[in-house]
């Protein structure tokens, strides 16, 4: 249940489609983002903790959609050591599941029609965008603030950030989102992006709790893979 709210939520924020009545600059930036079919590769660290805050398990995994379906998920480390043969075999079960990342339905998360301008400069405009209510079991969505910074000249997204102003119930109230720390900068150099793929640098962390267990997710080395 907790897994539903992992990176698919974060990348879903970026994948949300524009409406006709959204701000034109934001509309263009979202359109530029979603025009090319693509997915993201990333490294993910997952920590599960008990109700006393003790770490039960820590895993480091790498996801690369450019690899074949039986290899795209790779377990790199578990509890500070290389994985065993049995653990690698168990990890491969993920590779038999349908791909999820980068495939969020358009408009699932952001209400672009009600975006407002937070800051503006000669170079860029930062929009504050509401999160849609009653999406995938979300509640109290007003506690989540999403900011999108768009370059005026290139009409592309330069930065995405999100902060949680207070605990938020998710998964029909069965789990609680207690911390979101999202601050990603997208590679603005078009020539480098063409050569190396679009990269995102910054912080991407999410903490959830359910049934007395806390889960911490941290993503790094995000890179957009063009298809």
Backbone torsions as a table, in degrees:
resi	resn	phi	psi	omega
1	UNK	NA	-44.8	-179.9
2	UNK	-61.9	-34.5	-175.8
3	UNK	-60.2	-22.9	-179.9
4	UNK	-59.9	-26.6	-170.8
5	UNK	-102.9	25.0	-177.5
6	UNK	-84.7	-136.6	-172.3
7	UNK	-63.4	-23.7	178.1
8	UNK	-58.0	-33.4	176.8
9	UNK	-67.9	-47.8	-177.6
10	UNK	-63.6	-47.4	-179.8
11	UNK	-73.1	-24.8	174.9
12	UNK	-63.5	-31.0	175.9
13	UNK	-59.4	-41.0	-179.2
14	UNK	-76.0	-29.1	-174.5
15	UNK	-83.6	-6.9	-177.2
16	UNK	-61.2	136.0	-176.7
17	UNK	-87.5	155.6	-179.8
18	UNK	-83.0	153.3	172.4
19	UNK	-102.3	164.3	-177.3
20	UNK	-63.2	-28.6	-176.6
21	UNK	-100.0	15.1	174.9
22	UNK	-80.5	162.5	178.6
23	UNK	-54.5	132.3	-175.0
24	UNK	-55.1	-42.1	-179.3
25	UNK	-65.2	-42.9	178.2
26	UNK	-66.8	-40.1	177.0
27	UNK	-56.9	-46.8	-178.8
28	UNK	-65.2	-41.4	-178.4
29	UNK	-64.8	-44.0	178.0
30	UNK	-64.4	-39.3	177.9
31	UNK	-62.6	-42.6	177.6
32	UNK	-63.2	-35.5	-179.1
33	UNK	-67.8	-40.2	-171.6
34	UNK	-94.7	-5.6	-178.2
35	UNK	-61.1	-43.7	-178.2
36	UNK	-91.3	126.6	176.1
37	UNK	-68.6	126.6	-177.8
38	UNK	-159.7	166.1	173.7
39	UNK	-133.0	179.4	-178.5
40	UNK	-121.2	139.7	167.0
41	UNK	-96.5	153.2	-178.0
42	UNK	-166.5	162.8	170.3
43	UNK	-108.6	133.1	-177.7
44	UNK	-124.5	130.4	172.8
45	UNK	-105.8	128.4	-179.9
46	UNK	-122.0	128.6	176.8
47	UNK	-123.3	129.9	173.3
48	UNK	-109.4	133.3	-177.2
49	UNK	-126.2	148.8	178.2
50	UNK	-84.3	-175.8	-175.4
51	UNK	-69.5	-9.7	176.5
52	UNK	-99.6	5.2	177.8
53	UNK	82.7	9.8	179.3
54	UNK	-86.6	138.3	-178.3
55	UNK	-72.5	123.9	176.9
56	UNK	-90.4	-39.1	-179.6
57	UNK	-157.6	143.7	174.5
58	UNK	-131.5	127.7	-177.4
59	UNK	-126.7	142.8	172.1
60	UNK	-120.5	122.3	-176.8
61	UNK	-129.1	154.0	175.8
62	UNK	-121.9	136.7	179.4
63	UNK	-120.2	125.3	-179.8
64	UNK	-135.9	104.6	-177.4
65	UNK	-69.4	-11.4	179.0
66	UNK	-75.4	-18.3	179.1
67	UNK	-82.0	168.1	178.9
68	UNK	-65.5	160.4	-174.2
69	UNK	-58.4	-28.6	-178.0
70	UNK	-87.6	4.0	-177.3
71	UNK	-131.3	-4.0	-169.9
72	UNK	-65.3	-33.3	172.9
73	UNK	-95.4	127.6	178.2
74	UNK	-132.1	125.3	177.2
75	UNK	-82.3	118.8	-175.7
76	UNK	-93.9	-41.8	-173.8
77	UNK	-155.5	146.6	175.6
78	UNK	-139.6	124.7	-177.8
79	UNK	51.2	40.4	175.1
80	UNK	78.7	11.2	-179.0
81	UNK	-136.9	163.1	175.9
82	UNK	-64.6	146.9	-179.9
83	UNK	-70.5	150.8	176.4
84	UNK	-81.4	171.0	177.9
85	UNK	-60.0	-41.5	-179.5
86	UNK	-64.9	-39.3	179.7
87	UNK	-68.8	-37.1	177.0
88	UNK	-65.7	-38.4	178.9
89	UNK	-65.4	-40.9	178.4
90	UNK	-65.2	-38.0	179.0
91	UNK	-62.6	-34.9	-177.2
92	UNK	-65.4	-14.4	176.2
93	UNK	-62.4	-30.5	178.2
94	UNK	-62.9	-31.5	-176.6
95	UNK	-74.2	-8.6	176.3
96	UNK	-95.1	-4.5	179.1
97	UNK	-87.6	154.1	177.6
98	UNK	-60.8	146.1	177.7
99	UNK	-66.7	141.1	-179.6
100	UNK	-120.1	-38.3	-168.2
101	UNK	-68.8	136.2	-179.9
102	UNK	79.0	8.6	-175.6
103	UNK	-119.6	25.4	178.7
104	UNK	-63.7	145.6	-179.5
105	UNK	-68.8	137.7	179.7
106	UNK	-56.2	137.1	176.1
107	UNK	75.5	7.9	-177.3
108	UNK	-67.3	-32.5	-167.2
109	UNK	-113.9	-41.5	-171.1
110	UNK	-107.6	139.2	176.8
111	UNK	-97.0	80.4	-174.0
112	UNK	-65.9	-26.2	-179.3
113	UNK	-64.2	-22.2	-178.6
114	UNK	-111.5	22.8	176.8
115	UNK	-69.1	144.9	177.0
116	UNK	-125.4	157.8	179.9
117	UNK	-83.8	121.7	176.7
118	UNK	-89.5	-44.7	179.5
119	UNK	-145.7	152.5	174.0
120	UNK	-144.3	147.4	177.0
121	UNK	-143.8	173.1	177.6
122	UNK	-61.1	-21.7	-175.5
123	UNK	-97.0	-39.4	-171.7
124	UNK	-147.8	163.5	175.3
125	UNK	-128.4	133.1	176.9
126	UNK	-105.6	123.8	-179.7
127	UNK	-104.3	139.8	169.0
128	UNK	-98.6	122.9	-171.8
129	UNK	-118.8	124.3	178.7
130	UNK	-68.1	150.0	173.3
131	UNK	-90.8	136.1	-179.0
132	UNK	-61.2	144.1	177.2
133	UNK	-85.4	157.9	176.0
134	UNK	56.2	40.2	176.8
135	UNK	-106.8	121.4	177.7
136	UNK	48.9	40.8	176.7
137	UNK	82.0	5.6	178.3
138	UNK	-67.8	146.5	173.6
139	UNK	-138.9	162.7	177.1
140	UNK	52.5	44.0	-174.1
141	UNK	-67.0	-16.6	178.5
142	UNK	-63.9	-13.0	179.5
143	UNK	-83.8	-4.6	179.3
144	UNK	-109.1	120.3	-179.1
145	UNK	-105.7	123.8	179.9
146	UNK	-115.9	127.1	178.9
147	UNK	-119.1	132.7	178.2
148	UNK	-123.9	122.0	178.6
149	UNK	-101.6	126.8	-175.3
150	UNK	-118.2	131.8	176.2
151	UNK	-74.3	127.3	-176.8
152	UNK	-63.9	-42.7	-174.5
153	UNK	-72.2	-50.0	-175.9
154	UNK	-87.3	-13.5	-177.9
155	UNK	54.5	43.9	178.5
156	UNK	-124.9	156.5	178.7
157	UNK	-76.0	126.1	178.2
158	UNK	-101.2	-30.6	-174.4
159	UNK	-151.1	142.4	175.2
160	UNK	-131.6	128.6	177.6
161	UNK	-138.8	154.1	178.0
162	UNK	-150.8	140.2	177.7
163	UNK	-137.2	144.2	178.3
164	UNK	-97.0	123.0	-177.5
165	UNK	-85.9	-11.5	178.8
166	UNK	-174.5	161.5	-179.4
167	UNK	-53.7	142.9	-176.7
168	UNK	-133.0	127.9	178.2
169	UNK	-74.4	138.0	177.4
170	UNK	-135.7	178.4	177.6
171	UNK	51.9	51.4	178.6
172	UNK	58.2	30.4	176.0
173	UNK	87.0	-1.3	-177.1
174	UNK	-83.1	-16.9	178.6
175	UNK	-132.3	162.7	-177.6
176	UNK	-131.0	127.6	174.4
177	UNK	-85.9	117.5	-173.6
178	UNK	-108.4	-15.1	179.7
179	UNK	-158.9	133.7	173.0
180	UNK	-132.0	125.9	178.1
181	UNK	-131.6	90.4	-176.8
182	UNK	-120.7	119.6	178.5
183	UNK	-150.2	92.9	-174.1
184	UNK	-115.5	134.3	173.4
185	UNK	-108.0	128.7	-179.2
186	UNK	-94.0	137.5	-178.5
187	UNK	-54.4	116.5	-176.9
188	UNK	-87.7	-12.6	-176.3
189	UNK	-78.3	106.7	-174.3
190	UNK	-64.1	-38.9	-179.7
191	UNK	-65.9	-42.0	178.7
192	UNK	-68.2	-36.5	179.7
193	UNK	-62.9	-38.9	179.2
194	UNK	-66.2	-35.5	-176.5
195	UNK	-79.6	-37.3	-171.1
196	UNK	-117.7	-8.0	-174.9
197	UNK	91.6	150.1	-178.9
198	UNK	-69.2	130.2	-180.0
199	UNK	-115.3	151.4	175.9
200	UNK	-123.8	129.8	178.4
201	UNK	-119.8	149.6	178.7
202	UNK	137.8	-151.9	-174.2
203	UNK	-111.9	134.9	173.9
204	UNK	-142.9	100.1	-178.8
205	UNK	-135.7	142.8	177.6
206	UNK	-139.1	137.2	176.2
207	UNK	-124.0	131.4	179.1
208	UNK	-130.1	158.2	174.9
209	UNK	-137.9	143.2	178.3
210	UNK	-161.4	135.0	175.5
211	UNK	54.7	39.6	176.6
212	UNK	78.0	6.7	-179.8
213	UNK	-118.6	140.5	178.1
214	UNK	-110.9	137.7	178.5
215	UNK	-120.3	131.9	178.1
216	UNK	-119.1	129.4	179.7
217	UNK	-121.3	135.9	177.9
218	UNK	-137.1	128.9	-178.9
219	UNK	-112.2	142.2	177.6
220	UNK	-145.2	171.0	177.7
221	UNK	54.8	41.2	177.9
222	UNK	-72.0	132.8	179.8
223	UNK	-147.2	128.8	-178.4
224	UNK	-78.7	128.7	-178.9
225	UNK	-104.9	113.4	178.8
226	UNK	-76.8	140.0	178.0
227	UNK	-95.9	NA	NA
